[in-house]
Amino acid sequence: MTAADRDGPGYGAVDVAQPVLRVKELSKRREGSADDSEYLFYDVSFDLREGEVMVVRGPSGVGKTTLLRCIAQLTQCEAGVCALGTARGLQSPADMGVPLWRADVMYVPQRPAQMTGTPLDLVDMVNSFAVQKARNHYDPIEIAEDWGVSSDLWEKKWAELSGGEQQRIALAVALSCDPRVLLLDEPTSALDPQTTLVVEEVLAARTCIWITHDDAQEARVASRCLTLSPNASYDIV
C-alpha cells in the first residue's frame, strides 16, 4: 500500500464492522533478563474501534511505553501481530510498509527527544517525508494556538522552550498529520490542570491508546482501560 492508496479513492470505504486497529497476542521479553521466559507483557490482544480511547494503566516498569512503541513499530516484539482496518481489509505493517504504518499509527512520546533546531524545522522535516506528501495536513501552529502556544515559539530553539510548550507543540505536529490512531504517552504530564482539560478534549475526540497515571483523567477520557501487571498479565475493562 502506498501513500496514494491511503488517500485515494476507496480508502475511506472502510468496513465499519472491522476495527481501526487490531492487536493480537503481542508479547515482549524484559530487556536484560537472564531468563528468556521473563516477559514484560504476554499475549496482549484487543480491537480498537473508531473514536475509542483505550487508556493504558499499570505501575512503573510494566511495559506501558514499550507496548505503544511495539504497536508503532518502533520496538520489536518477540511475538504477535498488529493490523490496521482499511478498504482492503486488515493490513499489517508488512502489507502497508512500515513508513506508512507509522504515519497512520503515530506514537507521541511523553517528552520530545532532544532535538536541534526549532519546531518549524520539525514541521518541515515531517512534511518532507514521502508518506506525508500525499496526505492532507492541518496547520500545527493554529492547533497549538488554541492551547496557549503563541506562534513566535515555533521559531525558538527546542532547548529554550518549557516542558509544557514542547509537549503541546509535539502533540500539535502529530495532530496536523491526521493519523488514524494516536499512541499517547502521558500527553499532558507537563501541563497545568486548566491547559490539560483543553488539550485532552481535543485528543479524546480522536482514536487513541493513551497512557496516564491520573485516575481523574482516565474517568474523563477512557472508553476502556487496559491494565498491565508486573507478572506480564493484563486486564481490559
C-alpha positions as semicolon CSV with decimal commas, in nm:
position;residue;x (nm);y (nm);z (nm)
1;M;0,000;0,000;0,000
2;T;0,130;0,342;-0,093
3;A;0,052;0,688;0,040
4;A;-0,161;0,740;-0,269
5;D;-0,365;0,432;-0,180
6;R;-0,416;0,571;0,170
7;D;-0,570;0,896;0,046
8;G;-0,702;0,776;-0,287
9;P;-1,047;0,658;-0,392
10;G;-1,181;0,372;-0,185
11;Y;-0,959;0,422;0,114
12;G;-1,240;0,586;0,306
13;A;-1,478;0,299;0,226
14;V;-1,361;0,101;0,524
15;D;-1,586;-0,177;0,654
16;V;-1,731;-0,032;0,974
17;A;-1,758;-0,384;1,117
18;Q;-1,379;-0,419;1,128
19;P;-1,168;-0,245;1,392
20;V;-0,948;0,054;1,317
21;L;-0,664;-0,133;1,490
22;R;-0,625;-0,497;1,587
23;V;-0,353;-0,608;1,831
24;K;-0,321;-0,985;1,858
25;E;-0,105;-1,185;2,100
26;L;0,164;-0,918;2,137
27;S;0,447;-1,035;2,365
28;K;0,769;-0,865;2,469
29;R;1,052;-1,005;2,682
30;R;1,204;-0,796;2,958
31;E;1,528;-0,626;2,848
32;G;1,841;-0,769;3,009
33;S;1,658;-1,062;3,164
34;A;1,871;-1,372;3,223
35;D;1,560;-1,585;3,178
36;D;1,428;-1,589;2,820
37;S;1,081;-1,666;2,954
38;E;1,056;-1,345;3,161
39;Y;0,813;-1,117;2,980
40;L;0,713;-0,754;3,023
41;F;0,374;-0,840;2,876
42;Y;0,241;-1,157;2,716
43;D;-0,027;-1,229;2,455
44;V;-0,185;-0,881;2,469
45;S;-0,486;-0,876;2,237
46;F;-0,760;-0,619;2,171
47;D;-0,952;-0,440;1,896
48;L;-0,972;-0,060;1,886
49;R;-1,280;0,093;1,725
50;E;-1,318;0,429;1,552
51;G;-1,336;0,711;1,810
52;E;-1,243;0,486;2,101
53;V;-0,989;0,585;2,367
54;M;-0,810;0,289;2,523
55;V;-0,635;0,405;2,840
56;V;-0,329;0,205;2,949
57;R;-0,253;0,185;3,321
58;G;-0,013;0,000;3,545
59;P;0,280;0,061;3,781
60;S;0,614;0,189;3,653
61;G;0,822;-0,069;3,472
62;V;0,544;-0,297;3,348
63;G;0,594;-0,201;2,982
64;K;0,331;0,063;2,905
65;T;0,562;0,273;2,687
66;T;0,713;-0,039;2,533
67;L;0,366;-0,162;2,436
68;L;0,294;0,162;2,250
69;R;0,633;0,154;2,081
70;C;0,574;-0,205;1,969
71;I;0,238;-0,110;1,819
72;A;0,406;0,184;1,642
73;Q;0,674;-0,049;1,500
74;L;0,947;0,142;1,684
75;T;1,038;-0,153;1,910
76;Q;1,044;-0,517;1,803
77;C;0,828;-0,773;1,982
78;E;0,903;-1,140;2,031
79;A;0,559;-1,240;1,907
80;G;0,227;-1,102;1,795
81;V;0,079;-0,900;1,511
82;C;-0,087;-0,563;1,461
83;A;-0,321;-0,472;1,176
84;L;-0,499;-0,158;1,058
85;G;-0,850;-0,162;0,915
86;T;-0,854;-0,045;0,551
87;A;-1,076;-0,078;0,244
88;R;-0,863;-0,382;0,160
89;G;-0,932;-0,542;0,496
90;L;-0,695;-0,565;0,789
91;Q;-0,343;-0,471;0,679
92;S;-0,024;-0,542;0,874
93;P;0,283;-0,316;0,877
94;A;0,440;-0,560;0,629
95;D;0,138;-0,522;0,398
96;M;0,137;-0,142;0,415
97;G;0,506;-0,073;0,461
98;V;0,640;0,046;0,796
99;P;0,671;0,418;0,699
100;L;0,302;0,436;0,605
101;W;0,207;0,238;0,917
102;R;0,390;0,488;1,138
103;A;0,213;0,775;0,962
104;D;-0,127;0,618;1,034
105;V;-0,044;0,479;1,380
106;M;0,157;0,764;1,531
107;Y;0,344;0,749;1,861
108;V;0,386;1,072;2,059
109;P;0,639;1,036;2,345
110;Q;0,588;1,190;2,686
111;R;0,876;1,427;2,619
112;P;1,013;1,503;2,271
113;A;1,361;1,364;2,218
114;Q;1,643;1,615;2,244
115;M;1,625;1,790;1,910
116;T;1,833;2,056;1,745
117;G;1,678;2,342;1,557
118;T;1,327;2,477;1,606
119;P;0,974;2,335;1,599
120;L;0,936;2,481;1,249
121;D;1,233;2,270;1,144
122;L;1,046;1,965;1,273
123;V;0,737;2,057;1,070
124;D;0,949;2,096;0,756
125;M;1,115;1,760;0,820
126;V;0,783;1,579;0,874
127;N;0,634;1,734;0,560
128;S;0,937;1,622;0,358
129;F;0,869;1,253;0,424
130;A;0,736;1,074;0,117
131;V;0,442;0,921;0,309
132;Q;0,332;1,266;0,425
133;K;0,347;1,445;0,089
134;A;0,026;1,284;-0,041
135;R;-0,168;1,347;0,280
136;N;-0,388;1,632;0,389
137;H;-0,237;1,833;0,673
138;Y;-0,377;2,076;0,927
139;D;-0,182;2,378;1,049
140;P;0,001;2,277;1,369
141;I;0,054;2,641;1,464
142;E;-0,323;2,701;1,466
143;I;-0,380;2,385;1,671
144;A;-0,121;2,490;1,928
145;E;-0,252;2,848;1,945
146;D;-0,580;2,709;2,078
147;W;-0,370;2,555;2,356
148;G;-0,198;2,880;2,451
149;V;0,119;2,839;2,243
150;S;0,199;3,165;2,064
151;S;0,322;3,146;1,704
152;D;0,659;3,303;1,785
153;L;0,756;2,998;1,994
154;W;0,782;2,789;1,678
155;E;1,093;2,984;1,580
156;K;1,269;2,933;1,914
157;K;1,521;2,657;1,979
158;W;1,372;2,349;2,144
159;A;1,604;2,395;2,442
160;E;1,454;2,741;2,504
161;L;1,101;2,603;2,544
162;S;0,944;2,481;2,867
163;G;0,840;2,117;2,904
164;G;0,476;2,212;2,863
165;E;0,546;2,411;2,546
166;Q;0,745;2,124;2,398
167;Q;0,468;1,879;2,483
168;R;0,190;2,088;2,326
169;I;0,394;2,157;2,013
170;A;0,475;1,787;1,964
171;L;0,107;1,699;2,003
172;A;0,006;1,972;1,757
173;V;0,252;1,841;1,497
174;A;0,114;1,488;1,540
175;L;-0,247;1,605;1,507
176;S;-0,160;1,810;1,198
177;C;-0,059;1,486;1,022
178;D;-0,409;1,342;1,081
179;P;-0,309;0,987;1,179
180;R;-0,584;0,729;1,216
181;V;-0,460;0,619;1,560
182;L;-0,267;0,827;1,815
183;L;-0,042;0,647;2,064
184;L;-0,009;0,893;2,352
185;D;0,246;0,851;2,632
186;E;0,126;1,070;2,921
187;P;0,046;1,353;2,678
188;T;-0,046;1,614;2,941
189;S;0,209;1,530;3,213
190;A;0,384;1,869;3,184
191;L;0,067;2,079;3,164
192;D;-0,123;2,271;3,430
193;P;-0,476;2,148;3,517
194;Q;-0,662;2,407;3,307
195;T;-0,450;2,351;2,996
196;T;-0,475;1,974;3,047
197;L;-0,854;1,992;3,014
198;V;-0,833;2,195;2,692
199;V;-0,576;1,964;2,532
200;E;-0,737;1,638;2,640
201;E;-1,074;1,746;2,497
202;V;-0,915;1,763;2,151
203;L;-0,720;1,440;2,191
204;A;-1,015;1,245;2,332
205;A;-1,212;1,317;2,013
206;R;-0,959;1,104;1,823
207;T;-0,896;0,729;1,818
208;C;-0,624;0,682;2,080
209;I;-0,427;0,450;2,300
210;W;-0,340;0,672;2,595
211;I;-0,106;0,612;2,888
212;T;-0,196;0,800;3,206
213;H;-0,134;0,770;3,579
214;D;-0,419;1,012;3,655
215;D;-0,742;0,848;3,780
216;A;-0,946;1,161;3,708
217;Q;-0,813;1,183;3,353
218;E;-0,896;0,818;3,293
219;A;-1,252;0,883;3,409
220;R;-1,283;1,177;3,168
221;V;-1,141;1,024;2,851
222;A;-1,144;0,642;2,863
223;S;-1,376;0,422;2,662
224;R;-1,196;0,119;2,807
225;C;-0,890;0,060;3,024
226;L;-0,608;-0,189;2,969
227;T;-0,409;-0,255;3,287
228;L;-0,066;-0,418;3,267
229;S;0,056;-0,613;3,571
230;P;0,410;-0,688;3,695
231;N;0,356;-1,060;3,627
232;A;0,316;-0,990;3,250
233;S;-0,061;-1,042;3,259
234;Y;-0,317;-0,781;3,159
235;D;-0,681;-0,695;3,207
236;I;-0,924;-0,492;2,995
237;V;-1,241;-0,336;3,135
